[in-house]
Amino acid sequence: NYASVRARRSKVKMTEKRKDHKLGTLCVCVTNSIPVKEAYEEEFEVRFSKRVHLVDQAPGFIKNEVHRPRPVKFNHTTGNWEYDSEATGYYQVKTWWRSMADFEAWTRSPSFAKAHNRPKNEMFAGPGKIEVHEVFLSTDISTEDLEGCMSLEELS
């Protein structure tokens, strides 16, 4: 449940600067990988398409994408991509943020709790997994998206 996740997160200071990277960080991308049972895929997609857009209003929010799994594998004999019936597909919900601090503030907000109300746990094939990545290079983030972020001059 999200209350216990929030309690664990509060013990770790995630906004600490990493000193081992020279290129800096343009923004942060948070990926929530969600295993959805096949019988609930359409309902899951409808729920996301009808979401109330609470995250969109959070300070520091840049954009949101939801990726549908396509379990395929490459057949080296034929040179073709083929459906992989043994693969577990995960929907990926990705949000981009100006900073880790902006994302953390969102996770502590009442809007976050409201947006993550999960009425149907049977929809999921297991626990989700959250990963955070620092974006240090991008070909599609506009300068408007980077407002308030580190400038390229500051990176050099």
Residue frames as a rotation matrix with the C-alpha (Angstrom) as fourth column:
ASN 1
0.581 0.814 0.000 0.00
0.814 -0.581 0.000 0.00
0.000 0.000 -1.000 0.00
TYR 2
0.278 -0.477 0.834 1.11
0.440 -0.709 -0.552 3.55
0.854 0.520 0.013 -0.67
ALA 3
0.866 0.029 0.499 1.19
-0.395 -0.572 0.719 4.62
0.306 -0.820 -0.484 2.99
SER 4
0.756 -0.620 0.207 3.90
0.233 0.552 0.800 2.07
-0.611 -0.557 0.562 3.78
VAL 5
0.316 -0.642 0.698 5.81
0.920 0.028 -0.390 2.98
0.231 0.766 0.600 0.61
ARG 6
0.536 -0.055 0.842 5.71
0.016 -0.997 -0.075 6.65
0.844 0.054 -0.534 1.64
ALA 7
0.942 -0.184 0.281 6.91
-0.299 -0.073 0.952 5.76
-0.154 -0.980 -0.123 5.15
ARG 8
0.518 -0.793 0.321 9.88
0.711 0.608 0.354 3.84
-0.476 0.046 0.878 3.74
ARG 9
0.306 -0.382 0.872 10.70
0.752 -0.464 -0.467 6.67
0.583 0.799 0.145 1.32
SER 10
0.850 0.082 0.520 10.73
-0.153 -0.906 0.394 9.27
0.503 -0.415 -0.758 4.07
LYS 11
0.801 -0.595 0.069 13.70
0.129 0.284 0.950 7.48
-0.585 -0.752 0.304 5.67
VAL 12
-0.056 -0.816 0.575 15.81
0.906 0.200 0.373 7.97
-0.419 0.542 0.728 2.53
LYS 13
0.260 0.069 -0.963 16.84
-0.129 -0.986 -0.106 11.38
-0.957 0.152 -0.247 1.26
MET 14
0.331 -0.051 0.942 16.49
0.791 0.559 -0.248 10.92
-0.514 0.828 0.225 -2.49
THR 15
0.976 0.111 0.187 17.33
0.200 -0.794 -0.574 14.50
0.085 0.597 -0.797 -3.46
GLU 16
0.425 -0.892 -0.153 21.00
-0.009 -0.173 0.985 14.18
-0.905 -0.418 -0.081 -2.53
LYS 17
0.644 -0.271 -0.715 23.27
-0.760 -0.332 -0.558 15.14
-0.086 0.903 -0.420 -5.41
ARG 18
0.814 -0.467 0.346 25.26
0.471 0.879 0.080 12.35
-0.342 0.098 0.935 -7.00
LYS 19
0.516 -0.697 -0.498 28.88
-0.466 -0.716 0.519 13.40
-0.719 -0.036 -0.694 -7.38
ASP 20
-0.233 -0.686 0.689 29.93
0.184 0.664 0.724 10.77
-0.955 0.296 -0.029 -9.88
HIS 21
0.280 0.383 0.880 28.32
0.930 0.121 -0.348 12.32
-0.240 0.916 -0.322 -13.00
LYS 22
-0.646 -0.648 -0.404 29.91
0.499 -0.759 0.419 15.16
-0.578 0.069 0.813 -14.92
LEU 23
-0.782 0.310 0.540 27.09
0.462 -0.294 0.837 15.89
0.419 0.904 0.087 -17.39
GLY 24
-0.855 0.508 0.100 24.48
-0.456 -0.648 -0.610 16.97
-0.246 -0.567 0.786 -14.85
THR 25
-0.619 0.733 0.281 20.77
0.680 0.680 -0.276 16.25
-0.394 0.020 -0.919 -14.99
LEU 26
-0.882 0.377 0.284 18.23
-0.054 -0.679 0.732 17.85
0.469 0.630 0.619 -17.34
CYS 27
0.002 0.907 0.421 15.22
-0.942 -0.140 0.306 16.32
0.337 -0.397 0.854 -15.59
VAL 28
-0.774 -0.179 0.608 14.01
-0.468 0.808 -0.358 13.12
-0.427 -0.561 -0.709 -13.91
CYS 29
-0.181 0.713 -0.678 11.94
-0.735 0.360 0.575 10.30
0.654 0.602 0.459 -15.44
VAL 30
-0.563 0.115 0.819 10.01
-0.655 0.542 -0.527 8.03
-0.504 -0.833 -0.229 -13.08
THR 31
-0.406 0.381 -0.831 8.80
-0.627 0.545 0.556 4.70
0.665 0.747 0.018 -14.48
ASN 32
-0.254 0.440 0.861 6.16
-0.749 0.474 -0.463 2.61
-0.612 -0.762 0.210 -12.75
SER 33
-0.709 -0.016 -0.705 6.11
-0.530 0.671 0.518 -0.88
0.465 0.741 -0.484 -14.34
ILE 34
-0.265 0.763 0.590 2.73
-0.829 0.132 -0.543 -2.48
-0.492 -0.633 0.597 -13.69
PRO 35
-0.997 -0.037 -0.070 1.90
-0.067 0.870 0.488 -6.13
0.042 0.491 -0.870 -14.42
VAL 36
-0.276 0.961 -0.037 -1.73
-0.878 -0.267 -0.396 -6.17
-0.390 -0.077 0.917 -15.57
LYS 37
-0.442 0.210 0.872 -3.60
0.160 0.975 -0.154 -9.43
-0.883 0.072 -0.465 -16.04
GLU 38
-0.978 -0.018 0.208 -4.62
0.208 -0.025 0.978 -9.97
-0.012 1.000 0.028 -19.65
ALA 39
-0.243 0.970 0.013 -8.33
0.938 0.232 0.257 -10.05
0.246 0.075 -0.966 -18.75
TYR 40
0.461 0.411 -0.786 -8.05
0.710 -0.702 0.049 -6.50
-0.532 -0.581 -0.616 -17.32
GLU 41
-0.567 -0.809 0.157 -5.88
0.743 -0.419 0.522 -4.82
-0.356 0.413 0.838 -19.95
GLU 42
-0.335 0.502 0.797 -8.75
0.611 -0.529 0.589 -2.98
0.717 0.685 -0.130 -21.65
GLU 43
0.723 0.634 -0.274 -10.18
0.596 -0.371 0.712 -1.80
0.350 -0.678 -0.646 -18.32
PHE 44
0.148 -0.780 -0.608 -6.71
0.783 -0.283 0.554 -0.65
-0.605 -0.558 0.568 -17.22
GLU 45
-0.731 -0.453 0.510 -6.30
0.681 -0.522 0.513 1.39
0.034 0.723 0.691 -20.41
VAL 46
0.101 0.853 0.512 -9.77
0.570 -0.471 0.673 2.91
0.815 0.224 -0.534 -20.10
ARG 47
0.676 0.098 -0.730 -9.01
0.722 -0.286 0.630 3.94
-0.147 -0.953 -0.265 -16.49
PHE 48
-0.316 -0.879 -0.358 -5.86
0.700 -0.471 0.537 5.72
-0.641 -0.081 0.764 -17.61
SER 49
-0.667 0.074 0.741 -7.54
0.625 -0.486 0.611 7.39
0.406 0.871 0.278 -20.57
LYS 50
0.336 0.876 0.346 -10.21
0.380 -0.462 0.801 8.77
0.862 -0.138 -0.488 -18.20
ARG 51
-0.210 -0.490 -0.846 -7.83
0.970 0.004 -0.243 9.80
0.122 -0.871 0.475 -15.41
VAL 52
0.746 0.618 -0.247 -8.47
0.659 -0.739 0.140 13.12
-0.096 -0.267 -0.959 -13.68
HIS 53
0.341 -0.693 0.635 -5.04
0.504 -0.435 -0.746 14.58
0.793 0.575 0.201 -14.58
LEU 54
0.987 0.018 -0.160 -4.06
0.152 -0.435 0.888 15.42
-0.054 -0.900 -0.432 -11.01
VAL 55
0.249 -0.968 -0.014 -0.37
0.756 0.186 0.628 14.81
-0.605 -0.167 0.778 -11.70
ASP 56
0.035 -0.199 0.979 -0.49
0.902 -0.415 -0.117 17.27
0.430 0.888 0.165 -14.61
GLN 57
0.720 0.352 0.598 -1.17
0.108 -0.908 0.405 20.07
0.686 -0.227 -0.692 -12.11
ALA 58
0.758 -0.470 -0.452 1.77
0.587 0.190 0.787 19.24
-0.284 -0.862 0.420 -9.82
PRO 59
0.767 -0.560 -0.312 4.62
-0.573 -0.818 0.060 21.77
-0.289 0.132 -0.948 -9.67
GLY 60
-0.219 -0.974 0.060 7.59
-0.743 0.207 0.636 20.55
-0.632 0.095 -0.769 -11.72
PHE 61
0.175 0.358 0.917 5.56
0.302 0.867 -0.396 18.05
-0.937 0.346 0.043 -13.78
ILE 62
-0.634 -0.435 -0.639 6.67
-0.487 -0.416 0.768 17.94
-0.600 0.798 0.052 -17.44
LYS 63
-0.147 0.601 -0.786 4.77
-0.916 0.218 0.338 15.09
0.374 0.769 0.518 -19.10
ASN 64
-0.142 0.227 0.963 3.16
-0.545 0.795 -0.268 11.66
-0.826 -0.563 0.011 -18.67
GLU 65
-0.234 0.109 -0.966 3.16
-0.882 0.394 0.258 8.65
0.409 0.913 0.004 -20.97
VAL 66
0.219 0.293 0.931 1.57
-0.591 0.799 -0.113 5.22
-0.777 -0.525 0.348 -20.59
HIS 67
-0.431 -0.489 -0.758 3.22
-0.895 0.335 0.294 2.42
0.110 0.805 -0.583 -22.59
ARG 68
0.702 0.691 0.170 1.37
-0.685 0.721 -0.103 -0.77
-0.194 -0.044 0.980 -23.54
PRO 69
-0.167 -0.803 0.573 3.45
-0.458 0.577 0.676 -3.97
-0.873 -0.150 -0.464 -23.37
ARG 70
0.687 0.263 -0.678 4.17
-0.723 0.344 -0.599 -5.80
0.075 0.901 0.427 -26.58
PRO 71
0.274 -0.610 0.744 5.83
-0.458 0.598 0.658 -9.09
-0.846 -0.521 -0.116 -25.60
VAL 72
0.948 -0.062 -0.314 7.96
-0.277 0.329 -0.903 -10.02
0.159 0.942 0.294 -28.58
LYS 73
0.327 -0.906 0.268 11.30
-0.051 0.266 0.963 -11.69
-0.944 -0.328 0.041 -29.17
PHE 74
0.277 -0.344 -0.897 13.70
-0.939 -0.295 -0.176 -11.65
-0.204 0.891 -0.405 -32.07
ASN 75
0.797 -0.029 0.604 14.05
0.111 0.989 -0.099 -14.93
-0.594 0.146 0.791 -33.99
HIS 76
0.036 -0.904 -0.426 17.67
-0.573 -0.368 0.732 -15.02
-0.818 0.218 -0.531 -35.16
THR 77
-0.482 -0.163 0.861 16.92
0.429 0.813 0.394 -17.85
-0.764 0.560 -0.322 -37.59
THR 78
0.191 0.673 0.714 14.20
0.973 -0.035 -0.228 -16.01
-0.129 0.739 -0.662 -39.53
GLY 79
-0.819 -0.530 0.220 15.33
0.546 -0.837 0.017 -12.46
0.175 0.134 0.975 -38.78
ASN 80
-0.186 0.859 0.477 11.80
0.083 -0.470 0.879 -11.56
0.979 0.204 0.016 -37.63
TRP 81
-0.827 0.111 0.551 10.16
-0.558 -0.275 -0.783 -10.31
0.064 -0.955 0.289 -34.47
GLU 82
-0.402 0.681 -0.613 7.63
0.132 0.705 0.697 -12.80
0.906 0.199 -0.373 -33.08
TYR 83
0.431 0.648 0.628 5.04
-0.648 -0.261 0.715 -12.85
0.628 -0.715 0.308 -30.33
ASP 84
-0.687 -0.675 -0.270 6.52
-0.215 0.543 -0.812 -14.28
0.694 -0.500 -0.518 -27.10
SER 85
0.334 0.926 -0.176 3.82
-0.144 0.235 0.961 -16.19
0.931 -0.296 0.212 -25.21
GLU 86
0.271 -0.305 -0.913 6.21
0.844 0.531 0.073 -16.78
0.463 -0.791 0.401 -22.29
ALA 87
-0.721 -0.597 0.352 7.10
0.399 -0.773 -0.494 -13.12
0.567 -0.215 0.795 -21.71
THR 88
0.055 0.678 -0.733 5.50
0.958 -0.244 -0.153 -11.14
-0.283 -0.693 -0.663 -18.93
GLY 89
-0.265 -0.095 0.959 4.45
0.601 -0.795 0.087 -7.76
0.754 0.600 0.268 -20.20
TYR 90
-0.279 0.134 -0.951 4.37
0.842 -0.443 -0.309 -4.70
-0.462 -0.887 0.011 -17.97
TYR 91
0.666 0.414 0.620 2.52
0.590 -0.801 -0.098 -1.50
0.457 0.431 -0.778 -18.65
GLN 92
-0.430 -0.810 -0.400 4.87
0.903 -0.381 -0.199 1.39
0.008 -0.447 0.895 -18.02
VAL 93
0.799 0.590 0.115 3.61
0.569 -0.805 0.169 4.66
0.192 -0.069 -0.979 -16.64
LYS 94
-0.273 -0.962 0.003 6.29
0.951 -0.270 -0.151 7.30
0.146 -0.038 0.988 -17.12
THR 95
0.897 0.437 -0.061 6.30
0.441 -0.885 0.149 10.78
0.011 -0.160 -0.987 -15.67
TRP 96
-0.119 -0.924 0.364 8.96
0.788 -0.311 -0.532 13.42
0.605 0.223 0.765 -16.29
TRP 97
0.806 0.307 -0.507 9.83
0.583 -0.563 0.586 15.99
-0.105 -0.768 -0.632 -13.63
ARG 98
0.715 -0.561 0.417 12.05
-0.301 -0.785 -0.541 19.07
0.631 0.262 -0.730 -13.46
SER 99
-0.360 -0.850 0.385 13.71
-0.750 0.018 -0.661 17.62
0.555 -0.527 -0.644 -10.36
MET 100
-0.540 0.095 -0.836 13.64
0.397 0.905 -0.154 14.76
0.742 -0.415 -0.527 -7.88
ALA 101
-0.949 0.195 -0.249 12.41
0.145 -0.433 -0.890 17.23
-0.281 -0.880 0.383 -5.26
ASP 102
-0.503 0.808 -0.306 9.36
-0.864 -0.458 0.211 18.01
0.031 0.370 0.928 -7.46
PHE 103
-0.209 0.401 -0.892 8.59
-0.261 0.856 0.446 14.29
0.943 0.326 -0.074 -7.79
GLU 104
-0.761 -0.133 -0.635 9.00
0.519 0.462 -0.719 13.72
0.389 -0.877 -0.282 -4.05
ALA 105
-0.874 0.482 -0.065 6.65
-0.359 -0.730 -0.581 16.62
-0.327 -0.484 0.811 -3.28
TRP 106
-0.258 0.790 -0.556 4.05
-0.814 0.132 0.565 15.04
0.520 0.599 0.609 -5.59
THR 107
-0.329 0.103 -0.939 4.30
0.154 0.987 0.054 11.70
0.932 -0.127 -0.340 -3.76
ARG 108
-0.859 -0.011 -0.513 3.58
0.513 -0.029 -0.858 13.42
-0.005 -1.000 0.031 -0.44
SER 109
-0.853 0.522 0.014 0.56
-0.516 -0.846 0.135 15.36
0.082 0.108 0.991 -1.73
PRO 110
-0.296 0.852 0.432 -3.13
-0.274 0.358 -0.893 14.60
-0.915 -0.383 0.127 -1.13
SER 111
0.401 0.427 -0.810 -3.55
-0.875 -0.084 -0.477 14.58
-0.271 0.900 0.340 -4.93
PHE 112
-0.534 -0.665 -0.522 -1.06
-0.750 0.658 -0.071 11.69
0.391 0.353 -0.850 -5.17
ALA 113
-0.859 0.256 0.444 -3.07
-0.149 0.705 -0.694 9.64
-0.490 -0.662 -0.567 -2.66
LYS 114
0.135 0.977 -0.165 -6.27
-0.442 -0.090 -0.893 10.37
-0.887 0.193 0.420 -4.58
ALA 115
0.233 -0.110 -0.966 -4.72
-0.972 0.012 -0.236 9.51
0.037 0.994 -0.104 -7.96
HIS 116
-0.638 -0.601 -0.482 -3.41
-0.572 0.789 -0.226 6.19
0.515 0.132 -0.847 -6.65
ASN 117
-0.153 0.696 0.701 -6.65
-0.789 0.341 -0.511 4.90
-0.595 -0.631 0.497 -5.18
ARG 118
-0.774 -0.222 -0.593 -6.73
-0.560 0.677 0.478 1.28
0.295 0.702 -0.648 -6.39
PRO 119
0.033 0.885 0.465 -10.20
-0.966 0.148 -0.213 -0.21
-0.257 -0.442 0.859 -6.15
LYS 120
0.916 0.363 -0.170 -9.39
-0.400 0.854 -0.332 -3.45
0.025 0.372 0.928 -8.06
ASN 121
0.060 -0.950 0.305 -6.31
-0.826 0.125 0.550 -5.28
-0.561 -0.285 -0.777 -6.84
GLU 122
0.257 0.078 0.963 -7.31
0.199 0.971 -0.132 -8.39
-0.946 0.226 0.234 -8.81
MET 123
0.969 0.086 -0.232 -6.46
-0.183 -0.386 -0.904 -6.37
-0.167 0.919 -0.358 -11.93
PHE 124
0.347 -0.933 -0.097 -2.74
-0.931 -0.331 -0.153 -6.78
0.111 0.143 -0.983 -11.24
ALA 125
0.741 -0.139 -0.657 -0.61
-0.067 0.958 -0.278 -9.88
0.668 0.250 0.701 -11.84
GLY 126
0.208 -0.705 -0.678 1.84
0.947 0.319 -0.042 -8.92
0.246 -0.633 0.734 -9.08
PRO 127
0.418 -0.093 -0.903 3.56
0.518 -0.793 0.321 -5.94
-0.746 -0.602 -0.284 -7.51
GLY 128
0.943 -0.127 0.307 4.65
0.182 -0.575 -0.797 -2.98
0.277 0.808 -0.520 -9.56
LYS 129
0.147 -0.952 -0.268 8.21
0.941 0.051 0.335 -1.72
-0.305 -0.301 0.903 -9.75
ILE 130
0.985 0.150 -0.090 9.27
0.127 -0.967 -0.219 1.92
-0.120 0.204 -0.971 -9.67
GLU 131
0.055 -0.987 0.148 12.52
0.981 0.081 0.177 3.10
-0.187 0.136 0.973 -11.23
VAL 132
0.842 0.104 -0.530 13.91
0.089 -0.995 -0.055 6.63
-0.533 0.000 -0.846 -11.31
HIS 133
0.129 -0.803 0.582 16.29
0.988 0.157 -0.002 7.80
-0.090 0.575 0.813 -14.01
GLU 134
0.140 -0.214 -0.967 18.09
0.076 -0.971 0.226 11.09
-0.987 -0.105 -0.120 -14.40
VAL 135
0.767 0.113 0.632 17.82
0.631 0.042 -0.774 12.38
-0.113 0.993 -0.039 -17.97
PHE 136
0.073 -0.814 -0.576 21.21
0.256 -0.543 0.800 13.75
-0.964 -0.206 0.169 -19.01
LEU 137
-0.901 -0.302 -0.311 20.53
-0.218 -0.304 0.928 13.81
-0.375 0.904 0.208 -22.77
SER 138
-0.046 0.929 0.367 17.31
0.477 0.343 -0.809 14.12
-0.878 0.137 -0.459 -24.77
THR 139
-0.910 -0.232 0.343 16.37
0.403 -0.313 0.860 14.87
-0.092 0.921 0.379 -28.34
ASP 140
-0.328 0.860 0.390 12.76
0.545 -0.165 0.822 15.84
0.771 0.483 -0.415 -27.64
ILE 141
0.184 0.364 -0.913 12.70
0.936 -0.349 0.049 17.95
-0.301 -0.863 -0.405 -24.49
SER 142
0.406 0.035 0.913 12.09
0.572 -0.789 -0.225 21.56
0.712 0.614 -0.340 -25.46
THR 143
-0.698 -0.682 0.217 13.74
0.313 -0.564 -0.765 24.53
0.644 -0.466 0.607 -23.81
GLU 144
-0.098 0.753 0.651 10.32
-0.685 -0.525 0.505 25.43
0.722 -0.397 0.568 -22.34
ASP 145
0.726 0.340 -0.598 10.26
0.089 0.815 0.572 22.03
0.682 -0.468 0.562 -20.58
LEU 146
0.022 -0.858 -0.513 13.66
0.833 0.300 -0.465 22.80
0.553 -0.417 0.721 -19.07
GLU 147
0.129 0.078 0.989 12.60
-0.206 -0.973 0.103 26.12
0.970 -0.217 -0.110 -17.55
GLY 148
0.670 0.079 0.738 14.01
-0.727 -0.129 0.674 26.20
0.148 -0.989 -0.029 -14.04
CYS 149
0.910 -0.400 0.107 16.48
0.374 0.904 0.206 23.38
-0.179 -0.147 0.973 -14.76
MET 150
0.118 -0.964 -0.239 20.23
0.205 -0.212 0.956 23.52
-0.972 -0.161 0.172 -15.10
SER 151
0.779 0.126 -0.615 21.29
-0.504 -0.458 -0.732 25.30
-0.373 0.880 -0.293 -18.28
LEU 152
0.866 -0.488 0.106 23.67
0.450 0.672 -0.587 23.78
0.215 0.557 0.802 -20.82
GLU 153
0.320 -0.765 0.559 26.19
-0.299 -0.641 -0.707 26.52
0.899 0.059 -0.434 -19.96
GLU 154
0.389 -0.116 0.914 26.12
-0.921 -0.039 0.388 25.36
-0.009 -0.992 -0.122 -16.32
LEU 155
0.964 0.018 0.265 26.89
-0.029 0.999 0.036 21.80
-0.264 -0.043 0.964 -17.46
SER 156
0.645 -0.753 0.131 30.21
0.409 0.195 -0.891 22.76
0.646 0.628 0.434 -19.05
